[in-house]
Amino acid sequence: MERGVSLAPLTTFGIGGKAKFFVRVKILDELRESLDYARDQHQRMLILGGGSNVLISDEGFDGLVIKIELSGVEQQGEMVVAAAGEQWDGLVAGTIEAELWGLENLSGIPGSVGGAVVQNIGAYGQALSEVVQWVEVFDTESGKLKTLQKNECVFEYRDSFFKHHPELVVVRAAFELSSVPQPILTYKDVATRLGNTASLAEIRKAIIAIRKDKFPDLAVEGTAGSFFKNPIVSAKEATRLKDRYPEMPLFVMPETQGVKVPIAWLLDKKLKLNGFSLGSVRLFERQPLVIAANRGARASEVRALAEKIKKEVQENFGIILAEEVKMV
């Protein structure tokens, strides 16, 4: 157990104050002990994974931060079981080496396996929920391990059962992949680079190149990727928007009902907000859903910019934006 640990270096934003208490857990018993400590000492608790989808306040966290570093990957035929603390992109790379299809379009996404499951990450026509078979969690209220089957995880677009039940800490997850080639090359950027056919390795290489072009370099500045969720609307609402903006692309999502509205397109083509800045933070020039932060930026600046963008979108398009990033 440590005191006063800076949380900024543990997040991809590179922003945030200190944790009152901090512990890294590498085995399940350490997780149990940490949870017991938080309960006995009446401390608030924050579970931290790879830190890729979180904005920590400038004041830090007045409680116990538990960093999940549970490790281990096991292949069982075409099923891969991974511990929550494994790095997500490392897992993807391993499945490609094993010639298993199902995660390749999710290459290059920072963070941990546990965070990927909670967030139900998705990119370029592929969603994690499509291949999840079960998720093992530790119930902090009962002190017991539970296994939730796919249908119990209530996956939606960038959402899951676990987001709404913080008492459940993801421990492991199983992904049912396929040795039969199943390339998803429908997204424009992917199709432009690859055409109609490609190998696993070629898809991974292309996806990483696309992401490198669209997202800030974490070695230079901080970001949590897409800060806002693209809203999912009904077919009727999608038709209304299409009538107003005929050139706007719309997307049917694999993990939910409804149609995705590309907010980045509206921010770029209609509001011309690419690169718009407040203080040390800005909307990224090549992908305005992304907030980029200079070194030394503060969480308050990110929040102020986010509120400005939400207001602009609501006033101009009647759309209420929700954050994809968890605000602590």
VEXMIVO-671588 format. One record per residue (C-alpha): residue in three letters; x, y, z. Coordinates in nm, 3 decimals, m for minus. Layout:
N
> ala / X / Y / Z
...
END
This chain:
328
> met / 0.000 / 0.000 / 0.000
> glu / 0.135 / 0.338 / m0.105
> arg / 0.028 / 0.692 / m0.021
> gly / 0.015 / 1.003 / m0.235
> val / 0.086 / 0.835 / m0.568
> ser / 0.048 / 1.060 / m0.873
> leu / m0.217 / 0.921 / m1.105
> ala / m0.134 / 1.131 / m1.413
> pro / 0.145 / 0.896 / m1.536
> leu / m0.097 / 0.602 / m1.508
> thr / m0.338 / 0.748 / m1.764
> thr / m0.300 / 0.816 / m2.135
> phe / m0.426 / 1.171 / m2.077
> gly / m0.131 / 1.232 / m1.845
> ile / m0.363 / 1.437 / m1.625
> gly / m0.469 / 1.404 / m1.264
> gly / m0.374 / 1.456 / m0.902
> lys / m0.267 / 1.205 / m0.641
> ala / m0.435 / 0.902 / m0.486
> lys / m0.472 / 0.909 / m0.110
> phe / m0.394 / 0.535 / m0.112
> phe / m0.271 / 0.323 / m0.402
> val / m0.209 / m0.047 / m0.460
> arg / m0.125 / m0.271 / m0.756
> val / m0.292 / m0.614 / m0.757
> lys / m0.135 / m0.899 / m0.952
> ile / m0.326 / m1.192 / m0.801
> leu / m0.683 / m1.240 / m0.684
> asp / m0.590 / m1.259 / m0.314
> glu / m0.433 / m0.913 / m0.337
> leu / m0.758 / m0.782 / m0.483
> arg / m0.954 / m0.933 / m0.194
> glu / m0.715 / m0.783 / 0.062
> ser / m0.733 / m0.440 / m0.100
> leu / m1.111 / m0.444 / m0.105
> asp / m1.120 / m0.553 / 0.260
> tyr / m0.889 / m0.264 / 0.348
> ala / m1.107 / m0.010 / 0.167
> arg / m1.416 / m0.143 / 0.343
> asp / m1.257 / m0.158 / 0.690
> gln / m1.108 / 0.190 / 0.659
> his / m1.426 / 0.336 / 0.505
> gln / m1.234 / 0.451 / 0.197
> arg / m1.381 / 0.529 / m0.140
> met / m1.249 / 0.295 / m0.408
> leu / m1.148 / 0.338 / m0.772
> ile / m1.058 / 0.049 / m1.001
> leu / m0.794 / 0.150 / m1.256
> gly / m0.691 / m0.055 / m1.557
> gly / m0.479 / 0.075 / m1.841
> gly / m0.592 / 0.433 / m1.780
> ser / m0.684 / 0.486 / m2.145
> asn / m1.045 / 0.592 / m2.100
> val / m1.040 / 0.804 / m1.786
> leu / m0.994 / 1.167 / m1.686
> ile / m0.872 / 1.204 / m1.326
> ser / m0.953 / 1.533 / m1.154
> asp / m0.679 / 1.780 / m1.070
> glu / m0.749 / 1.713 / m0.703
> gly / m0.680 / 1.342 / m0.746
> phe / m0.879 / 1.072 / m0.568
> asp / m0.961 / 1.082 / m0.197
> gly / m0.963 / 0.708 / m0.136
> leu / m0.799 / 0.385 / m0.249
> val / m0.701 / 0.339 / m0.613
> ile / m0.665 / m0.028 / m0.707
> lys / m0.467 / m0.084 / m1.026
> ile / m0.557 / m0.416 / m1.184
> glu / m0.249 / m0.602 / m1.309
> leu / m0.390 / m0.956 / m1.319
> ser / m0.210 / m1.142 / m1.596
> gly / m0.235 / m1.454 / m1.808
> val / m0.360 / m1.561 / m2.151
> glu / m0.475 / m1.913 / m2.238
> gln / m0.583 / m2.048 / m2.577
> gln / m0.840 / m2.328 / m2.581
> gly / m0.890 / m2.419 / m2.943
> glu / m1.048 / m2.113 / m3.101
> met / m1.130 / m1.960 / m2.763
> val / m0.887 / m1.722 / m2.593
> val / m0.917 / m1.648 / m2.220
> ala / m0.735 / m1.338 / m2.095
> ala / m0.689 / m1.180 / m1.753
> ala / m0.816 / m0.826 / m1.701
> gly / m0.472 / m0.673 / m1.654
> glu / m0.334 / m0.788 / m1.987
> gln / m0.262 / m0.511 / m2.237
> trp / m0.535 / m0.513 / m2.500
> asp / m0.321 / m0.466 / m2.806
> gly / m0.081 / m0.735 / m2.690
> leu / m0.374 / m0.975 / m2.678
> val / m0.481 / m0.876 / m3.030
> ala / m0.128 / m0.928 / m3.161
> gly / m0.124 / m1.274 / m3.004
> thr / m0.450 / m1.377 / m3.168
> ile / m0.318 / m1.267 / m3.507
> glu / m0.001 / m1.471 / m3.457
> ala / m0.229 / m1.767 / m3.377
> glu / m0.421 / m1.696 / m3.701
> leu / m0.749 / m1.638 / m3.522
> trp / m1.004 / m1.392 / m3.662
> gly / m1.230 / m1.165 / m3.460
> leu / m1.017 / m0.892 / m3.298
> glu / m0.801 / m0.766 / m3.585
> asn / m0.995 / m0.444 / m3.650
> leu / m0.950 / m0.357 / m3.283
> ser / m0.572 / m0.337 / m3.323
> gly / m0.383 / m0.044 / m3.178
> ile / m0.639 / 0.047 / m2.909
> pro / m0.459 / 0.131 / m2.583
> gly / m0.570 / 0.003 / m2.243
> ser / m0.630 / m0.328 / m2.071
> val / m0.852 / m0.630 / m2.139
> gly / m1.072 / m0.545 / m1.842
> gly / m1.129 / m0.191 / m1.961
> ala / m1.198 / m0.312 / m2.315
> val / m1.475 / m0.539 / m2.187
> val / m1.633 / m0.275 / m1.963
> gln / m1.625 / m0.021 / m2.245
> asn / m1.728 / m0.271 / m2.516
> ile / m1.471 / m0.122 / m2.748
> gly / m1.533 / m0.114 / m3.120
> ala / m1.369 / 0.017 / m3.434
> tyr / m1.393 / m0.012 / m3.812
> gly / m1.702 / m0.233 / m3.815
> gln / m1.596 / m0.470 / m3.537
> ala / m1.723 / m0.473 / m3.177
> leu / m1.578 / m0.666 / m2.885
> ser / m1.923 / m0.785 / m2.778
> glu / m1.949 / m0.992 / m3.097
> val / m1.686 / m1.237 / m2.973
> val / m1.721 / m1.228 / m2.593
> gln / m1.845 / m1.561 / m2.455
> trp / m1.824 / m1.503 / m2.082
> val / m1.679 / m1.260 / m1.832
> glu / m1.557 / m1.354 / m1.484
> val / m1.600 / m1.084 / m1.220
> phe / m1.528 / m1.040 / m0.852
> asp / m1.836 / m0.916 / m0.666
> thr / m1.707 / m0.670 / m0.407
> glu / m2.034 / m0.691 / m0.213
> ser / m2.054 / m1.069 / m0.177
> gly / m1.681 / m1.136 / m0.195
> lys / m1.740 / m1.409 / m0.454
> leu / m1.637 / m1.477 / m0.811
> lys / m1.916 / m1.486 / m1.069
> thr / m1.925 / m1.577 / m1.436
> leu / m2.161 / m1.384 / m1.661
> gln / m2.251 / m1.525 / m1.999
> lys / m2.259 / m1.299 / m2.302
> asn / m2.632 / m1.229 / m2.283
> glu / m2.595 / m1.128 / m1.916
> cys / m2.333 / m0.865 / m2.000
> val / m2.597 / m0.641 / m2.167
> phe / m2.357 / m0.504 / m2.425
> glu / m2.458 / m0.193 / m2.617
> tyr / m2.266 / 0.067 / m2.814
> arg / m1.970 / 0.159 / m2.586
> asp / m2.166 / 0.025 / m2.294
> ser / m2.210 / m0.286 / m2.082
> phe / m2.366 / m0.419 / m1.763
> phe / m2.034 / m0.357 / m1.584
> lys / m2.041 / 0.017 / m1.648
> his / m2.354 / 0.041 / m1.439
> his / m2.243 / m0.206 / m1.169
> pro / m1.911 / m0.081 / m1.032
> glu / m1.928 / m0.339 / m0.755
> leu / m1.831 / m0.596 / m1.019
> val / m1.458 / m0.601 / m1.097
> val / m1.370 / m0.777 / m1.423
> val / m1.113 / m1.053 / m1.360
> arg / m1.106 / m1.254 / m1.686
> ala / m1.287 / m1.272 / m2.017
> ala / m1.324 / m1.537 / m2.287
> phe / m1.336 / m1.458 / m2.658
> glu / m1.464 / m1.704 / m2.918
> leu / m1.261 / m1.641 / m3.234
> ser / m1.239 / m1.823 / m3.567
> ser / m0.972 / m1.988 / m3.777
> val / m1.190 / m1.924 / m4.085
> pro / m1.104 / m1.592 / m4.256
> gln / m1.373 / m1.330 / m4.181
> pro / m1.229 / m0.995 / m4.294
> ile / m1.434 / m0.681 / m4.226
> leu / m1.320 / m0.429 / m4.485
> thr / m1.632 / m0.218 / m4.526
> tyr / m1.510 / 0.104 / m4.363
> lys / m1.390 / 0.357 / m4.619
> asp / m1.042 / 0.407 / m4.472
> val / m0.987 / 0.032 / m4.449
> ala / m1.121 / m0.042 / m4.797
> thr / m0.906 / 0.234 / m4.947
> arg / m0.591 / 0.074 / m4.809
> leu / m0.679 / m0.292 / m4.855
> gly / m0.945 / m0.335 / m5.122
> asn / m1.171 / m0.640 / m5.095
> thr / m0.937 / m0.896 / m4.943
> ala / m0.651 / m0.904 / m4.693
> ser / m0.473 / m1.127 / m4.445
> leu / m0.486 / m1.083 / m4.067
> ala / m0.139 / m0.930 / m4.064
> glu / m0.228 / m0.689 / m4.345
> ile / m0.545 / m0.579 / m4.168
> arg / m0.360 / m0.520 / m3.841
> lys / m0.091 / m0.318 / m4.016
> ala / m0.351 / m0.107 / m4.197
> ile / m0.560 / m0.043 / m3.884
> ile / m0.255 / 0.067 / m3.685
> ala / m0.154 / 0.302 / m3.967
> ile / m0.505 / 0.451 / m3.982
> arg / m0.513 / 0.503 / m3.606
> lys / m0.168 / 0.661 / m3.612
> asp / m0.296 / 0.913 / m3.863
> lys / m0.616 / 0.990 / m3.672
> phe / m0.501 / 0.999 / m3.309
> pro / m0.238 / 1.203 / m3.122
> asp / 0.103 / 1.055 / m3.053
> leu / 0.098 / 0.956 / m2.685
> ala / 0.472 / 1.011 / m2.668
> val / 0.409 / 1.380 / m2.737
> glu / 0.069 / 1.469 / m2.586
> gly / m0.210 / 1.314 / m2.387
> thr / m0.549 / 1.185 / m2.498
> ala / m0.812 / 0.930 / m2.405
> gly / m0.911 / 0.865 / m2.766
> ser / m1.266 / 0.955 / m2.862
> phe / m1.391 / 1.176 / m2.581
> phe / m1.756 / 1.170 / m2.691
> lys / m1.986 / 0.889 / m2.793
> asn / m2.135 / 0.905 / m3.139
> pro / m2.511 / 0.915 / m3.069
> ile / m2.728 / 0.624 / m3.177
> val / m3.061 / 0.743 / m3.318
> ser / m3.373 / 0.583 / m3.456
> ala / m3.418 / 0.525 / m3.828
> lys / m3.672 / 0.810 / m3.831
> glu / m3.429 / 1.053 / m3.671
> ala / m3.152 / 0.935 / m3.904
> thr / m3.374 / 1.012 / m4.202
> arg / m3.441 / 1.362 / m4.067
> leu / m3.068 / 1.430 / m4.033
> lys / m2.998 / 1.283 / m4.376
> asp / m3.259 / 1.510 / m4.532
> arg / m3.087 / 1.808 / m4.369
> tyr / m2.734 / 1.692 / m4.454
> pro / m2.753 / 1.459 / m4.756
> glu / m2.376 / 1.418 / m4.776
> met / m2.342 / 1.303 / m4.413
> pro / m2.251 / 0.931 / m4.377
> leu / m2.457 / 0.716 / m4.139
> phe / m2.358 / 0.379 / m3.994
> val / m2.551 / 0.072 / m3.879
> met / m2.370 / m0.068 / m3.575
> pro / m2.303 / m0.439 / m3.510
> glu / m2.366 / m0.422 / m3.135
> thr / m2.689 / m0.223 / m3.107
> gln / m3.014 / m0.119 / m3.271
> gly / m3.035 / 0.217 / m3.444
> val / m2.805 / 0.427 / m3.658
> lys / m2.479 / 0.596 / m3.556
> val / m2.448 / 0.967 / m3.627
> pro / m2.084 / 1.066 / m3.694
> ile / m2.039 / 1.367 / m3.467
> ala / m1.684 / 1.416 / m3.598
> trp / m1.831 / 1.488 / m3.942
> leu / m2.064 / 1.752 / m3.800
> leu / m1.786 / 1.911 / m3.592
> asp / m1.559 / 1.921 / m3.895
> lys / m1.782 / 1.993 / m4.194
> lys / m2.052 / 2.207 / m4.034
> leu / m1.904 / 2.370 / m3.722
> lys / m1.541 / 2.389 / m3.845
> leu / m1.413 / 2.309 / m3.496
> asn / m1.115 / 2.091 / m3.588
> gly / m0.822 / 2.219 / m3.383
> phe / m1.043 / 2.442 / m3.165
> ser / m0.857 / 2.502 / m2.838
> leu / m0.912 / 2.624 / m2.485
> gly / m0.599 / 2.676 / m2.282
> ser / m0.373 / 2.372 / m2.313
> val / m0.628 / 2.138 / m2.473
> arg / m0.789 / 2.119 / m2.817
> leu / m1.000 / 1.912 / m3.051
> phe / m0.753 / 1.708 / m3.250
> glu / m0.708 / 1.842 / m3.603
> arg / m0.756 / 1.509 / m3.780
> gln / m1.031 / 1.368 / m3.556
> pro / m1.243 / 1.621 / m3.364
> leu / m1.405 / 1.358 / m3.142
> val / m1.062 / 1.339 / m2.977
> ile / m0.941 / 1.587 / m2.716
> ala / m0.564 / 1.628 / m2.713
> ala / m0.383 / 1.774 / m2.412
> asn / m0.043 / 1.938 / m2.392
> arg / 0.187 / 1.820 / m2.117
> gly / 0.090 / 2.000 / m1.799
> ala / m0.274 / 2.045 / m1.903
> arg / m0.538 / 2.031 / m1.631
> ala / m0.855 / 1.828 / m1.605
> ser / m1.053 / 2.148 / m1.558
> glu / m0.944 / 2.260 / m1.906
> val / m1.059 / 1.932 / m2.061
> arg / m1.395 / 1.960 / m1.886
> ala / m1.442 / 2.318 / m2.002
> leu / m1.369 / 2.227 / m2.364
> ala / m1.601 / 1.925 / m2.344
> glu / m1.887 / 2.141 / m2.212
> lys / m1.828 / 2.395 / m2.491
> ile / m1.853 / 2.124 / m2.758
> lys / m2.164 / 1.968 / m2.602
> lys / m2.335 / 2.307 / m2.598
> glu / m2.244 / 2.378 / m2.962
> val / m2.375 / 2.040 / m3.080
> gln / m2.702 / 2.071 / m2.888
> glu / m2.769 / 2.426 / m3.005
> asn / m2.689 / 2.354 / m3.370
> phe / m2.821 / 2.000 / m3.419
> gly / m3.049 / 1.924 / m3.126
> ile / m2.824 / 1.634 / m3.026
> ile / m2.722 / 1.575 / m2.664
> leu / m2.369 / 1.441 / m2.650
> ala / m2.250 / 1.197 / m2.385
> glu / m1.890 / 1.146 / m2.280
> glu / m1.723 / 0.817 / m2.366
> val / m1.446 / 0.891 / m2.117
> lys / m1.501 / 0.819 / m1.747
> met / m1.469 / 1.136 / m1.537
> val / m1.326 / 1.079 / m1.189
END
